[in-house]
Amino acid sequence: MNDREKGIRKLDQVDRRSQVGVSRALRARDVSRPSPGDVEAALERIGKTPLPPRTGPKADRDAPRRS
């Protein structure tokens, strides 16, 4: 086997490994996604709860200053 054939064989191995990695990543992504029904139920629950008081730069600006 010459160097060119060894290089081609090595590239084939790398390609197969990367394909396996990609398919594993896609499978993990799909498993971790909630079903559309779960998303809808969560959005419905969120819509029924009151919003907490707002915190952030604007709330800090409106707060009384400490001297």
Biopython code that builds the backbone (N, CA, C, O; Angstrom):
import numpy as np
from Bio.PDB.StructureBuilder import StructureBuilder

atoms = [
    (1, "MET", "N", (0.863, -1.174, 0.000)),
    (1, "MET", "CA", (0.000, 0.000, 0.000)),
    (1, "MET", "C", (0.908, 1.235, 0.000)),
    (1, "MET", "O", (1.803, 1.364, 0.835)),
    (2, "ASN", "N", (0.660, 2.130, -0.946)),
    (2, "ASN", "CA", (1.500, 3.326, -1.010)),
    (2, "ASN", "C", (0.948, 4.433, -0.108)),
    (2, "ASN", "O", (-0.111, 4.295, 0.504)),
    (3, "ASP", "N", (1.700, 5.531, -0.048)),
    (3, "ASP", "CA", (1.315, 6.638, 0.846)),
    (3, "ASP", "C", (-0.030, 7.246, 0.467)),
    (3, "ASP", "O", (-0.807, 7.645, 1.334)),
    (4, "ARG", "N", (-0.297, 7.314, -0.829)),
    (4, "ARG", "CA", (-1.565, 7.911, -1.269)),
    (4, "ARG", "C", (-2.753, 7.083, -0.778)),
    (4, "ARG", "O", (-3.739, 7.631, -0.286)),
    (5, "GLU", "N", (-2.651, 5.778, -0.913)),
    (5, "GLU", "CA", (-3.732, 4.899, -0.450)),
    (5, "GLU", "C", (-3.911, 4.990, 1.067)),
    (5, "GLU", "O", (-5.034, 4.953, 1.570)),
    (6, "LYS", "N", (-2.790, 5.109, 1.793)),
    (6, "LYS", "CA", (-2.874, 5.256, 3.250)),
    (6, "LYS", "C", (-3.580, 6.557, 3.608)),
    (6, "LYS", "O", (-4.398, 6.595, 4.527)),
    (7, "GLY", "N", (-3.263, 7.619, 2.881)),
    (7, "GLY", "CA", (-3.899, 8.912, 3.132)),
    (7, "GLY", "C", (-5.391, 8.863, 2.867)),
    (7, "GLY", "O", (-6.187, 9.407, 3.632)),
    (8, "ILE", "N", (-5.765, 8.206, 1.777)),
    (8, "ILE", "CA", (-7.187, 8.084, 1.428)),
    (8, "ILE", "C", (-7.915, 7.263, 2.494)),
    (8, "ILE", "O", (-9.021, 7.610, 2.908)),
    (9, "ARG", "N", (-7.283, 6.171, 2.933)),
    (9, "ARG", "CA", (-7.908, 5.328, 3.962)),
    (9, "ARG", "C", (-8.094, 6.121, 5.259)),
    (9, "ARG", "O", (-9.128, 6.014, 5.918)),
    (10, "LYS", "N", (-7.080, 6.918, 5.617)),
    (10, "LYS", "CA", (-7.170, 7.720, 6.841)),
    (10, "LYS", "C", (-8.296, 8.750, 6.721)),
    (10, "LYS", "O", (-9.045, 8.960, 7.675)),
    (11, "LEU", "N", (-8.422, 9.393, 5.556)),
    (11, "LEU", "CA", (-9.500, 10.362, 5.353)),
    (11, "LEU", "C", (-10.867, 9.690, 5.448)),
    (11, "LEU", "O", (-11.807, 10.269, 5.991)),
    (12, "ASP", "N", (-10.979, 8.476, 4.924)),
    (12, "ASP", "CA", (-12.245, 7.744, 5.016)),
    (12, "ASP", "C", (-12.610, 7.466, 6.474)),
    (12, "ASP", "O", (-13.774, 7.569, 6.861)),
    (13, "GLN", "N", (-11.596, 7.111, 7.282)),
    (13, "GLN", "CA", (-11.858, 6.858, 8.702)),
    (13, "GLN", "C", (-12.330, 8.130, 9.401)),
    (13, "GLN", "O", (-13.272, 8.098, 10.193)),
    (14, "VAL", "N", (-11.673, 9.245, 9.104)),
    (14, "VAL", "CA", (-12.050, 10.525, 9.709)),
    (14, "VAL", "C", (-13.465, 10.895, 9.291)),
    (14, "VAL", "O", (-14.253, 11.361, 10.114)),
    (15, "ASP", "N", (-13.794, 10.691, 8.016)),
    (15, "ASP", "CA", (-15.125, 11.022, 7.512)),
    (15, "ASP", "C", (-16.193, 10.189, 8.222)),
    (15, "ASP", "O", (-17.237, 10.710, 8.614)),
    (16, "ARG", "N", (-15.924, 8.900, 8.380)),
    (16, "ARG", "CA", (-16.888, 8.031, 9.074)),
    (16, "ARG", "C", (-17.078, 8.479, 10.519)),
    (16, "ARG", "O", (-18.201, 8.514, 11.022)),
    (17, "ARG", "N", (-15.974, 8.821, 11.184)),
    (17, "ARG", "CA", (-16.072, 9.270, 12.583)),
    (17, "ARG", "C", (-16.874, 10.558, 12.686)),
    (17, "ARG", "O", (-17.688, 10.713, 13.596)),
    (18, "SER", "N", (-16.651, 11.484, 11.759)),
    (18, "SER", "CA", (-17.383, 12.752, 11.837)),
    (18, "SER", "C", (-18.867, 12.533, 11.551)),
    (18, "SER", "O", (-19.716, 13.194, 12.149)),
    (19, "GLN", "N", (-19.185, 11.614, 10.646)),
    (19, "GLN", "CA", (-20.592, 11.320, 10.374)),
    (19, "GLN", "C", (-21.269, 10.722, 11.601)),
    (19, "GLN", "O", (-22.423, 11.035, 11.892)),
    (20, "VAL", "N", (-20.555, 9.865, 12.317)),
    (20, "VAL", "CA", (-21.104, 9.269, 13.537)),
    (20, "VAL", "C", (-21.321, 10.363, 14.571)),
    (20, "VAL", "O", (-22.351, 10.384, 15.245)),
    (21, "GLY", "N", (-20.357, 11.273, 14.701)),
    (21, "GLY", "CA", (-20.492, 12.371, 15.662)),
    (21, "GLY", "C", (-21.672, 13.262, 15.345)),
    (21, "GLY", "O", (-22.405, 13.674, 16.244)),
    (22, "VAL", "N", (-21.861, 13.560, 14.072)),
    (22, "VAL", "CA", (-22.976, 14.420, 13.665)),
    (22, "VAL", "C", (-24.300, 13.723, 13.937)),
    (22, "VAL", "O", (-25.230, 14.345, 14.451)),
    (23, "SER", "N", (-24.399, 12.448, 13.601)),
    (23, "SER", "CA", (-25.672, 11.753, 13.818)),
    (23, "SER", "C", (-25.972, 11.632, 15.308)),
    (23, "SER", "O", (-27.133, 11.715, 15.710)),
    (24, "ARG", "N", (-24.938, 11.437, 16.139)),
    (24, "ARG", "CA", (-25.164, 11.397, 17.592)),
    (24, "ARG", "C", (-25.648, 12.747, 18.092)),
    (24, "ARG", "O", (-26.557, 12.817, 18.919)),
    (25, "ALA", "N", (-25.046, 13.818, 17.594)),
    (25, "ALA", "CA", (-25.442, 15.161, 18.028)),
    (25, "ALA", "C", (-26.883, 15.452, 17.625)),
    (25, "ALA", "O", (-27.646, 16.011, 18.414)),
    (26, "LEU", "N", (-27.261, 15.080, 16.409)),
    (26, "LEU", "CA", (-28.634, 15.314, 15.952)),
    (26, "LEU", "C", (-29.624, 14.503, 16.773)),
    (26, "LEU", "O", (-30.702, 14.986, 17.119)),
    (27, "ARG", "N", (-29.251, 13.268, 17.079)),
    (27, "ARG", "CA", (-30.132, 12.424, 17.880)),
    (27, "ARG", "C", (-30.305, 13.017, 19.280)),
    (27, "ARG", "O", (-31.417, 13.051, 19.805)),
    (28, "ALA", "N", (-29.223, 13.476, 19.877)),
    (28, "ALA", "CA", (-29.295, 14.076, 21.218)),
    (28, "ALA", "C", (-30.134, 15.346, 21.187)),
    (28, "ALA", "O", (-30.902, 15.608, 22.113)),
    (29, "ARG", "N", (-29.988, 16.136, 20.126)),
    (29, "ARG", "CA", (-30.770, 17.370, 20.010)),
    (29, "ARG", "C", (-32.260, 17.046, 19.912)),
    (29, "ARG", "O", (-33.085, 17.688, 20.561)),
    (30, "ASP", "N", (-32.594, 16.055, 19.101)),
    (30, "ASP", "CA", (-33.999, 15.702, 18.915)),
    (30, "ASP", "C", (-34.609, 15.136, 20.198)),
    (30, "ASP", "O", (-35.774, 15.398, 20.497)),
    (31, "VAL", "N", (-33.834, 14.370, 20.950)),
    (31, "VAL", "CA", (-34.337, 13.782, 22.189)),
    (31, "VAL", "C", (-34.587, 14.869, 23.221)),
    (31, "VAL", "O", (-35.537, 14.783, 23.998)),
    (32, "SER", "N", (-33.732, 15.900, 23.232)),
    (32, "SER", "CA", (-33.857, 16.931, 24.265)),
    (32, "SER", "C", (-34.948, 17.954, 23.953)),
    (32, "SER", "O", (-35.294, 18.761, 24.815)),
    (33, "ARG", "N", (-35.489, 17.936, 22.746)),
    (33, "ARG", "CA", (-36.547, 18.889, 22.394)),
    (33, "ARG", "C", (-37.877, 18.465, 23.002)),
    (33, "ARG", "O", (-38.247, 17.294, 22.927)),
    (34, "PRO", "N", (-38.597, 19.403, 23.601)),
    (34, "PRO", "CA", (-39.920, 19.051, 24.129)),
    (34, "PRO", "C", (-40.914, 18.872, 22.981)),
    (34, "PRO", "O", (-40.738, 19.421, 21.893)),
    (35, "SER", "N", (-41.938, 18.106, 23.245)),
    (35, "SER", "CA", (-42.960, 17.905, 22.217)),
    (35, "SER", "C", (-43.777, 19.185, 22.066)),
    (35, "SER", "O", (-43.837, 19.985, 22.999)),
    (36, "PRO", "N", (-44.407, 19.394, 20.909)),
    (36, "PRO", "CA", (-45.225, 20.605, 20.716)),
    (36, "PRO", "C", (-46.311, 20.751, 21.776)),
    (36, "PRO", "O", (-46.629, 21.870, 22.180)),
    (37, "GLY", "N", (-46.880, 19.649, 22.229)),
    (37, "GLY", "CA", (-47.903, 19.705, 23.276)),
    (37, "GLY", "C", (-47.337, 20.220, 24.593)),
    (37, "GLY", "O", (-47.987, 20.990, 25.301)),
    (38, "ASP", "N", (-46.108, 19.785, 24.917)),
    (38, "ASP", "CA", (-45.456, 20.261, 26.143)),
    (38, "ASP", "C", (-45.185, 21.757, 26.069)),
    (38, "ASP", "O", (-45.365, 22.475, 27.053)),
    (39, "VAL", "N", (-44.754, 22.223, 24.907)),
    (39, "VAL", "CA", (-44.470, 23.652, 24.730)),
    (39, "VAL", "C", (-45.753, 24.459, 24.897)),
    (39, "VAL", "O", (-45.772, 25.483, 25.580)),
    (40, "GLU", "N", (-46.812, 23.990, 24.270)),
    (40, "GLU", "CA", (-48.093, 24.701, 24.354)),
    (40, "GLU", "C", (-48.599, 24.760, 25.796)),
    (40, "GLU", "O", (-49.082, 25.799, 26.244)),
    (41, "ALA", "N", (-48.487, 23.645, 26.520)),
    (41, "ALA", "CA", (-48.929, 23.608, 27.919)),
    (41, "ALA", "C", (-48.096, 24.564, 28.772)),
    (41, "ALA", "O", (-48.635, 25.251, 29.639)),
    (42, "ALA", "N", (-46.799, 24.609, 28.531)),
    (42, "ALA", "CA", (-45.931, 25.508, 29.300)),
    (42, "ALA", "C", (-46.272, 26.963, 29.014)),
    (42, "ALA", "O", (-46.315, 27.782, 29.933)),
    (43, "LEU", "N", (-46.515, 27.292, 27.754)),
    (43, "LEU", "CA", (-46.873, 28.670, 27.406)),
    (43, "LEU", "C", (-48.201, 29.058, 28.040)),
    (43, "LEU", "O", (-48.388, 30.200, 28.459)),
    (44, "GLU", "N", (-49.113, 28.109, 28.107)),
    (44, "GLU", "CA", (-50.410, 28.383, 28.730)),
    (44, "GLU", "C", (-50.235, 28.658, 30.225)),
    (44, "GLU", "O", (-50.852, 29.571, 30.773)),
    (45, "ARG", "N", (-49.387, 27.855, 30.878)),
    (45, "ARG", "CA", (-49.126, 28.071, 32.311)),
    (45, "ARG", "C", (-48.459, 29.426, 32.542)),
    (45, "ARG", "O", (-48.797, 30.133, 33.492)),
    (46, "ILE", "N", (-47.525, 29.782, 31.688)),
    (46, "ILE", "CA", (-46.826, 31.064, 31.825)),
    (46, "ILE", "C", (-47.806, 32.213, 31.665)),
    (46, "ILE", "O", (-47.728, 33.208, 32.385)),
    (47, "GLY", "N", (-48.726, 32.078, 30.725)),
    (47, "GLY", "CA", (-49.697, 33.139, 30.474)),
    (47, "GLY", "C", (-50.619, 33.390, 31.654)),
    (47, "GLY", "O", (-51.151, 34.492, 31.791)),
    (48, "LYS", "N", (-50.819, 32.400, 32.504)),
    (48, "LYS", "CA", (-51.735, 32.537, 33.638)),
    (48, "LYS", "C", (-51.051, 33.106, 34.880)),
    (48, "LYS", "O", (-51.731, 33.505, 35.825)),
    (49, "THR", "N", (-49.726, 33.149, 34.894)),
    (49, "THR", "CA", (-49.026, 33.644, 36.083)),
    (49, "THR", "C", (-48.718, 35.122, 35.912)),
    (49, "THR", "O", (-48.367, 35.557, 34.815)),
    (50, "PRO", "N", (-48.845, 35.908, 36.990)),
    (50, "PRO", "CA", (-48.528, 37.335, 36.881)),
    (50, "PRO", "C", (-47.023, 37.532, 36.714)),
    (50, "PRO", "O", (-46.221, 36.723, 37.180)),
    (51, "LEU", "N", (-46.665, 38.603, 36.053)),
    (51, "LEU", "CA", (-45.249, 38.891, 35.851)),
    (51, "LEU", "C", (-44.628, 39.389, 37.153)),
    (51, "LEU", "O", (-45.274, 40.128, 37.895)),
    (52, "PRO", "N", (-43.399, 39.001, 37.441)),
    (52, "PRO", "CA", (-42.732, 39.497, 38.644)),
    (52, "PRO", "C", (-42.370, 40.968, 38.458)),
    (52, "PRO", "O", (-42.355, 41.458, 37.329)),
    (53, "PRO", "N", (-42.078, 41.679, 39.548)),
    (53, "PRO", "CA", (-41.681, 43.079, 39.394)),
    (53, "PRO", "C", (-40.431, 43.180, 38.530)),
    (53, "PRO", "O", (-39.541, 42.332, 38.606)),
    (54, "ARG", "N", (-40.375, 44.192, 37.736)),
    (54, "ARG", "CA", (-39.282, 44.348, 36.783)),
    (54, "ARG", "C", (-38.017, 44.806, 37.492)),
    (54, "ARG", "O", (-38.052, 45.716, 38.321)),
    (55, "THR", "N", (-36.919, 44.181, 37.165)),
    (55, "THR", "CA", (-35.622, 44.616, 37.677)),
    (55, "THR", "C", (-34.730, 44.878, 36.486)),
    (55, "THR", "O", (-34.846, 44.212, 35.458)),
    (56, "GLY", "N", (-33.869, 45.812, 36.614)),
    (56, "GLY", "CA", (-32.968, 46.126, 35.518)),
    (56, "GLY", "C", (-32.517, 47.560, 35.619)),
    (56, "GLY", "O", (-32.764, 48.213, 36.633)),
    (57, "PRO", "N", (-31.866, 48.066, 34.598)),
    (57, "PRO", "CA", (-31.329, 49.432, 34.633)),
    (57, "PRO", "C", (-32.400, 50.488, 34.894)),
    (57, "PRO", "O", (-32.166, 51.431, 35.650)),
    (58, "LYS", "N", (-33.573, 50.338, 34.276)),
    (58, "LYS", "CA", (-34.620, 51.345, 34.460)),
    (58, "LYS", "C", (-35.133, 51.317, 35.897)),
    (58, "LYS", "O", (-35.348, 52.372, 36.494)),
    (59, "ALA", "N", (-35.329, 50.136, 36.453)),
    (59, "ALA", "CA", (-35.790, 50.022, 37.835)),
    (59, "ALA", "C", (-34.746, 50.604, 38.782)),
    (59, "ALA", "O", (-35.097, 51.246, 39.772)),
    (60, "ASP", "N", (-33.471, 50.386, 38.489)),
    (60, "ASP", "CA", (-32.405, 50.946, 39.324)),
    (60, "ASP", "C", (-32.403, 52.466, 39.244)),
    (60, "ASP", "O", (-32.151, 53.139, 40.244)),
    (61, "ARG", "N", (-32.677, 53.005, 38.079)),
    (61, "ARG", "CA", (-32.661, 54.453, 37.884)),
    (61, "ARG", "C", (-33.803, 55.113, 38.655)),
    (61, "ARG", "O", (-33.643, 56.214, 39.182)),
    (62, "ASP", "N", (-34.952, 54.443, 38.721)),
    (62, "ASP", "CA", (-36.120, 55.008, 39.394)),
    (62, "ASP", "C", (-36.059, 54.848, 40.912)),
    (62, "ASP", "O", (-36.806, 55.517, 41.627)),
    (63, "ALA", "N", (-35.204, 53.996, 41.408)),
    (63, "ALA", "CA", (-35.120, 53.759, 42.852)),
    (63, "ALA", "C", (-34.488, 54.965, 43.540)),
    (63, "ALA", "O", (-33.661, 55.657, 42.945)),
    (64, "PRO", "N", (-34.872, 55.221, 44.791)),
    (64, "PRO", "CA", (-34.261, 56.352, 45.506)),
    (64, "PRO", "C", (-32.769, 56.116, 45.710)),
    (64, "PRO", "O", (-32.330, 54.996, 45.969)),
    (65, "ARG", "N", (-32.022, 57.164, 45.592)),
    (65, "ARG", "CA", (-30.561, 57.052, 45.713)),
    (65, "ARG", "C", (-30.144, 57.040, 47.176)),
    (65, "ARG", "O", (-30.728, 57.713, 48.026)),
    (66, "ARG", "N", (-29.107, 56.244, 47.435)),
    (66, "ARG", "CA", (-28.541, 56.211, 48.788)),
    (66, "ARG", "C", (-27.365, 57.163, 48.841)),
    (66, "ARG", "O", (-26.549, 57.191, 47.920)),
    (67, "SER", "N", (-27.265, 57.943, 49.903)),
    (67, "SER", "CA", (-26.149, 58.894, 50.021)),
    (67, "SER", "C", (-25.100, 58.386, 50.966)),
    (67, "SER", "O", (-24.091, 59.055, 51.186)),
]
sb = StructureBuilder()
sb.init_structure("model")
sb.init_model(0)
sb.init_chain("A")
sb.init_seg("    ")
for serial, (resi, resn, name, xyz) in enumerate(atoms, 1):
    if name == "N":
        sb.init_residue(resn, " ", resi, " ")
    sb.init_atom(name, np.array(xyz, "f"), 0.0, 1.0, " ", f" {name:<3s}", serial, name[0])
structure = sb.get_structure()
